[in-house]
Amino acid sequence: MTVKTTKGLQYVGKIVSSLILVGALSAGVYGISNFLFRIRTIEVVGKDVYVAVDHRRISRNLLFFPSEKMKQTLLSDNPLLKSVQFRKKFPHTLVIEVTAPIPIARLVTPESTVLVDKTGLIVGLDTGQNSLPLLRFNAAQDAVGNTVTDEGSLLALQCISILDKSIHIDEIAENDGMSLLMKIEQTSVIIPRDVPIGQTVATLQTLITGFRIKGTLPKVVDLRFDKPVITF
């Protein structure tokens, strides 16, 4: 019995020794990697974006930096960010590529005029220093970070996103329950709600391009019919 007990203790001792050795080696490797791949420089790439880095929440080891976890955390904490990517430039540099949403229109709300991107996300307040198309709809969401849910506003944003940028839209507003009213220079365009917006915009773009070649824009373009009604 004594011999068996001794052998058992020796076996346990070998396991404990092995675990201690593995732990020591792991700690040594981690310590060496911390020294060799310690993050010393953080580069931020992004237009009109400011990033404040909290070193208490970020891993200082470039080799084991949790890129995907940090990406999800940043996007969750900052709803105004469109995308975040991390790149490792060994041995000591972490590159953060940040993309912010781009406003494409100004939306009039009961409280203020806000800037919105193509998805309806409110990205800021209008300072009156840009010429983005003005949207006039019954939109109640006026806080930065909120997303507009009004169907008319979202349809207008689709129009702006699809239409060629050479055609400047001054304003889009509610016309009636079935259509929108768009202003392009001196031309009023009636946009139907019940027709695929891509089809409508393609027709409008063809018409406007043709009128510009001729040198005269119409007063009204009504796209609610199979054949557009043009009024000069």
C-alpha positions as CSV (number, residue, x, y, z in Angstrom):
1,M,0.0,0.0,0.0
2,T,2.8,2.3,0.9
3,V,4.5,1.7,-2.5
4,K,1.4,2.4,-4.4
5,T,0.8,5.6,-2.5
6,T,4.3,6.8,-3.2
7,K,3.9,6.0,-6.9
8,G,0.6,7.9,-6.9
9,L,2.2,10.9,-5.2
10,Q,5.1,10.8,-7.7
11,Y,2.6,10.7,-10.6
12,V,0.6,13.6,-9.2
13,G,3.9,15.4,-8.6
14,K,4.9,15.0,-12.3
15,I,1.5,16.4,-13.4
16,V,1.9,19.4,-11.1
17,S,5.4,20.0,-12.2
18,S,4.4,19.8,-15.9
19,L,1.6,22.3,-15.2
20,I,3.9,24.7,-13.5
21,L,6.4,24.4,-16.3
22,V,3.7,25.0,-19.0
23,G,2.5,28.0,-17.0
24,A,5.9,29.4,-16.6
25,L,6.7,29.0,-20.3
26,S,3.3,30.6,-21.2
27,A,4.0,33.5,-18.9
28,G,7.4,33.9,-20.4
29,V,6.2,33.8,-23.9
30,Y,3.4,36.4,-23.1
31,G,6.0,38.6,-21.3
32,I,8.4,38.5,-24.2
33,S,5.5,39.2,-26.7
34,N,4.4,42.1,-24.6
35,F,7.9,43.5,-24.9
36,L,8.5,42.8,-28.6
37,F,5.0,43.7,-29.8
38,R,3.9,46.4,-27.3
39,I,1.6,49.0,-29.0
40,R,3.5,52.2,-29.0
41,T,1.8,54.1,-31.8
42,I,-1.9,54.3,-32.7
43,E,-2.8,55.8,-36.1
44,V,-6.3,56.9,-36.9
45,V,-7.4,57.0,-40.6
46,G,-10.7,58.7,-41.4
47,K,-12.0,62.0,-42.7
48,D,-13.6,64.4,-40.2
49,V,-13.3,61.7,-37.4
50,Y,-11.8,62.2,-34.0
51,V,-10.9,59.1,-31.9
52,A,-10.1,59.3,-28.2
53,V,-8.3,56.1,-27.1
54,D,-8.9,54.9,-23.5
55,H,-5.7,53.0,-22.7
56,R,-7.4,51.3,-19.8
57,R,-9.8,49.5,-22.1
58,I,-7.4,48.6,-24.9
59,S,-4.9,45.7,-25.0
60,R,-1.3,46.9,-25.3
61,N,-0.1,43.7,-26.9
62,L,-0.3,44.1,-30.7
63,L,0.1,40.3,-31.3
64,F,-2.9,39.4,-29.2
65,F,-5.0,42.5,-29.9
66,P,-8.7,41.5,-30.1
67,S,-9.6,43.3,-33.3
68,E,-13.1,41.8,-33.8
69,K,-14.2,42.3,-30.2
70,M,-13.0,45.9,-30.2
71,K,-14.7,46.6,-33.5
72,Q,-18.1,45.4,-32.1
73,T,-17.6,47.4,-28.9
74,L,-16.8,50.6,-30.8
75,L,-19.7,50.2,-33.2
76,S,-22.1,49.5,-30.3
77,D,-20.8,52.5,-28.3
78,N,-20.8,54.9,-31.2
79,P,-23.9,54.6,-33.4
80,L,-22.6,57.4,-35.7
81,L,-19.8,55.2,-36.9
82,K,-20.4,53.5,-40.3
83,S,-17.5,51.1,-40.0
84,V,-14.3,50.4,-38.1
85,Q,-11.3,48.3,-39.1
86,F,-8.1,47.5,-37.3
87,R,-4.8,46.8,-39.0
88,K,-1.6,45.7,-37.3
89,K,1.7,47.1,-38.4
90,F,4.2,45.1,-36.7
91,P,6.0,45.5,-34.4
92,H,4.5,48.4,-32.6
93,T,1.7,50.2,-34.6
94,L,-2.0,49.8,-34.5
95,V,-4.0,51.4,-37.3
96,I,-7.7,52.3,-36.8
97,E,-9.6,53.0,-40.0
98,V,-12.9,54.7,-39.2
99,T,-15.6,55.6,-41.6
100,A,-18.4,58.1,-40.6
101,P,-21.7,58.3,-42.4
102,I,-22.0,61.0,-45.1
103,P,-25.0,63.3,-45.0
104,I,-26.8,63.7,-48.3
105,A,-29.8,65.8,-47.3
106,R,-31.2,68.3,-44.7
107,L,-34.4,67.3,-43.0
108,V,-36.8,69.8,-41.5
109,T,-38.2,68.5,-38.2
110,P,-40.4,70.2,-35.6
111,E,-37.5,71.2,-33.5
112,S,-34.6,71.8,-35.9
113,T,-33.1,71.0,-39.3
114,V,-30.9,68.0,-39.2
115,L,-28.4,66.3,-41.5
116,V,-29.2,62.7,-42.6
117,D,-27.4,60.0,-44.5
118,K,-28.8,57.8,-47.2
119,T,-30.2,55.3,-44.6
120,G,-32.0,58.0,-42.7
121,L,-29.5,58.2,-39.8
122,I,-29.4,61.7,-38.3
123,V,-25.7,62.5,-38.2
124,G,-25.7,66.1,-37.1
125,L,-27.5,69.5,-37.0
126,D,-27.7,71.7,-40.1
127,T,-25.5,74.8,-39.7
128,G,-26.7,76.5,-42.8
129,Q,-23.4,76.1,-44.5
130,N,-24.2,73.6,-47.2
131,S,-26.4,73.2,-50.2
132,L,-27.7,69.7,-49.6
133,P,-31.3,69.0,-50.8
134,L,-33.9,70.1,-48.2
135,L,-36.5,67.5,-47.2
136,R,-39.9,68.6,-45.8
137,F,-41.8,65.8,-44.3
138,N,-43.6,64.9,-41.0
139,A,-40.5,63.5,-39.4
140,A,-40.4,63.5,-35.6
141,Q,-36.9,62.0,-35.0
142,D,-34.6,65.0,-34.5
143,A,-32.0,63.7,-32.1
144,V,-28.5,62.9,-33.5
145,G,-28.1,59.2,-33.6
146,N,-31.8,58.5,-34.3
147,T,-33.0,57.0,-37.6
148,V,-35.8,58.6,-39.5
149,T,-38.7,56.2,-40.1
150,D,-41.0,58.4,-42.1
151,E,-41.7,56.6,-45.4
152,G,-41.7,59.9,-47.5
153,S,-38.4,60.9,-46.1
154,L,-36.8,57.5,-46.8
155,L,-38.2,57.5,-50.4
156,A,-36.8,61.0,-50.9
157,L,-33.4,59.8,-49.7
158,Q,-33.5,57.0,-52.2
159,C,-34.2,59.5,-55.0
160,I,-31.2,61.5,-53.9
161,S,-28.9,58.5,-53.7
162,I,-29.8,57.1,-57.1
163,L,-30.1,60.3,-59.1
164,D,-26.9,61.5,-61.0
165,K,-25.0,64.0,-58.9
166,S,-24.9,66.4,-61.9
167,I,-28.6,67.0,-61.3
168,H,-28.9,69.1,-58.2
169,I,-32.1,68.7,-56.2
170,D,-33.2,71.8,-54.3
171,E,-36.0,70.4,-52.3
172,I,-38.3,67.3,-51.9
173,A,-41.6,67.5,-50.0
174,E,-44.9,65.7,-49.6
175,N,-47.2,66.3,-52.5
176,D,-50.2,64.2,-51.5
177,G,-50.6,60.7,-50.1
178,M,-49.5,59.1,-53.3
179,S,-46.7,61.3,-54.5
180,L,-43.7,63.5,-53.7
181,L,-42.9,66.9,-55.1
182,M,-39.2,67.5,-56.1
183,K,-37.8,70.8,-57.1
184,I,-34.8,70.9,-59.6
185,E,-33.9,74.4,-60.5
186,Q,-37.1,75.9,-62.0
187,T,-38.6,72.4,-62.6
188,S,-41.2,70.7,-60.4
189,V,-41.2,67.0,-60.6
190,I,-44.0,64.8,-59.2
191,I,-42.7,61.4,-58.0
192,P,-45.2,58.6,-57.6
193,R,-45.0,56.4,-54.5
194,D,-46.4,53.3,-56.0
195,V,-43.8,52.9,-58.8
196,P,-40.3,51.3,-58.1
197,I,-38.1,54.3,-57.3
198,G,-35.2,53.1,-59.5
199,Q,-37.5,53.1,-62.6
200,T,-38.8,56.6,-61.8
201,V,-35.4,58.1,-61.2
202,A,-34.1,56.5,-64.5
203,T,-36.9,58.1,-66.4
204,L,-36.4,61.5,-64.8
205,Q,-32.7,61.4,-65.4
206,T,-33.2,60.7,-69.1
207,L,-35.7,63.5,-69.4
208,I,-33.6,66.1,-67.6
209,T,-30.5,65.2,-69.6
210,G,-32.5,65.6,-72.9
211,F,-34.0,68.9,-71.8
212,R,-30.5,70.3,-70.9
213,I,-29.2,69.3,-74.3
214,K,-32.0,71.3,-75.9
215,G,-31.3,74.2,-73.5
216,T,-34.8,74.5,-71.9
217,L,-36.1,72.9,-68.7
218,P,-39.9,72.4,-68.3
219,K,-41.9,73.8,-65.5
220,V,-43.5,70.5,-64.5
221,V,-42.6,66.9,-65.1
222,D,-45.4,64.5,-63.9
223,L,-44.1,61.0,-63.6
224,R,-47.4,59.4,-62.2
225,F,-48.4,58.2,-65.7
226,D,-47.1,55.6,-68.1
227,K,-46.1,58.5,-70.4
228,P,-44.7,61.5,-68.4
229,V,-46.7,64.6,-68.7
230,I,-44.5,67.6,-69.5
231,T,-45.6,71.2,-69.0
232,F,-43.5,74.2,-70.2
